[in-house]
Amino acid sequence: MADLFCTLYIASFHLRRPYPLLVLVLVLVLVLVLVLVLVLVLVLVLVLVLVLVCCHLGNYHGKQDAVIYQMEVQM
């Protein structure tokens, strides 16, 4: 993380007008927030997919049990 900050700070001096340190910190914070939001969204999507898969499998087994029970009752 420090390397990225140093690279941004040094790169700013190669521009016509060097950006103040505050702007670089704000850009770095914005990038970190975006990365954290992306990771959070990916984790939520993964959890949602797992919940849907587990519910689908649970319903499938539940339906199988209901069919077996009906067959036993009819016998």
C-alpha positions as a Markdown table, in Angstrom:
| # | Residue | x | y | z |
|---|---|---|---|---|
| 1 | Met | 0.0 | 0.0 | 0.0 |
| 2 | Ala | 2.9 | 2.3 | 0.8 |
| 3 | Asp | 4.4 | 1.6 | -2.6 |
| 4 | Leu | 1.3 | 2.6 | -4.4 |
| 5 | Phe | 1.1 | 5.8 | -2.4 |
| 6 | Cys | 4.8 | 6.6 | -3.1 |
| 7 | Thr | 4.3 | 5.9 | -6.8 |
| 8 | Leu | 1.3 | 8.2 | -7.0 |
| 9 | Tyr | 3.1 | 10.9 | -5.2 |
| 10 | Ile | 6.2 | 10.7 | -7.3 |
| 11 | Ala | 4.2 | 10.4 | -10.5 |
| 12 | Ser | 2.3 | 13.6 | -9.6 |
| 13 | Phe | 5.6 | 15.6 | -10.0 |
| 14 | His | 5.9 | 14.6 | -13.6 |
| 15 | Leu | 2.7 | 16.4 | -14.4 |
| 16 | Arg | 2.6 | 20.2 | -15.2 |
| 17 | Arg | 1.2 | 21.1 | -11.9 |
| 18 | Pro | 1.9 | 18.6 | -9.1 |
| 19 | Tyr | -1.2 | 17.6 | -7.2 |
| 20 | Pro | -1.3 | 18.4 | -3.5 |
| 21 | Leu | -0.8 | 15.6 | -1.0 |
| 22 | Leu | -4.4 | 15.8 | 0.1 |
| 23 | Val | -5.7 | 15.0 | -3.4 |
| 24 | Leu | -3.5 | 11.9 | -3.6 |
| 25 | Val | -4.7 | 10.7 | -0.2 |
| 26 | Leu | -8.3 | 11.3 | -1.3 |
| 27 | Val | -7.7 | 9.3 | -4.5 |
| 28 | Leu | -6.1 | 6.5 | -2.5 |
| 29 | Val | -9.0 | 6.4 | 0.0 |
| 30 | Leu | -11.5 | 6.4 | -2.9 |
| 31 | Val | -9.7 | 3.4 | -4.5 |
| 32 | Leu | -9.7 | 1.5 | -1.2 |
| 33 | Val | -13.4 | 2.2 | -0.7 |
| 34 | Leu | -14.2 | 1.0 | -4.2 |
| 35 | Val | -12.2 | -2.2 | -3.7 |
| 36 | Leu | -13.9 | -2.9 | -0.3 |
| 37 | Val | -17.3 | -2.3 | -1.9 |
| 38 | Leu | -16.5 | -4.7 | -4.7 |
| 39 | Val | -15.3 | -7.4 | -2.3 |
| 40 | Leu | -18.4 | -6.9 | -0.2 |
| 41 | Val | -20.7 | -7.2 | -3.2 |
| 42 | Leu | -18.8 | -10.4 | -4.4 |
| 43 | Val | -19.1 | -11.9 | -0.9 |
| 44 | Leu | -22.9 | -11.1 | -0.8 |
| 45 | Val | -23.4 | -12.6 | -4.2 |
| 46 | Leu | -21.5 | -15.8 | -3.2 |
| 47 | Val | -23.6 | -16.1 | 0.0 |
| 48 | Leu | -26.8 | -15.6 | -1.9 |
| 49 | Val | -25.9 | -18.2 | -4.5 |
| 50 | Leu | -25.0 | -20.7 | -1.7 |
| 51 | Val | -28.2 | -20.0 | 0.1 |
| 52 | Leu | -30.2 | -20.5 | -3.1 |
| 53 | Val | -28.4 | -23.7 | -3.9 |
| 54 | Cys | -28.9 | -25.1 | -0.4 |
| 55 | Cys | -32.6 | -24.2 | -0.5 |
| 56 | His | -33.0 | -25.8 | -3.9 |
| 57 | Leu | -31.3 | -29.0 | -2.7 |
| 58 | Gly | -33.4 | -28.9 | 0.5 |
| 59 | Asn | -36.6 | -28.6 | -1.4 |
| 60 | Tyr | -35.6 | -31.3 | -3.8 |
| 61 | His | -34.9 | -33.8 | -0.9 |
| 62 | Gly | -38.1 | -32.6 | 0.8 |
| 63 | Lys | -40.1 | -33.5 | -2.3 |
| 64 | Gln | -38.4 | -36.8 | -2.5 |
| 65 | Asp | -39.3 | -37.6 | 1.1 |
| 66 | Ala | -42.9 | -36.5 | 0.4 |
| 67 | Val | -43.2 | -38.9 | -2.6 |
| 68 | Ile | -41.7 | -41.8 | -0.6 |
| 69 | Tyr | -44.1 | -41.1 | 2.3 |
| 70 | Gln | -47.1 | -41.0 | -0.1 |
| 71 | Met | -46.0 | -44.3 | -1.6 |
| 72 | Glu | -45.7 | -45.9 | 1.9 |
| 73 | Val | -49.1 | -44.6 | 2.9 |
| 74 | Gln | -50.7 | -46.0 | -0.3 |
| 75 | Met | -49.1 | -49.5 | 0.4 |
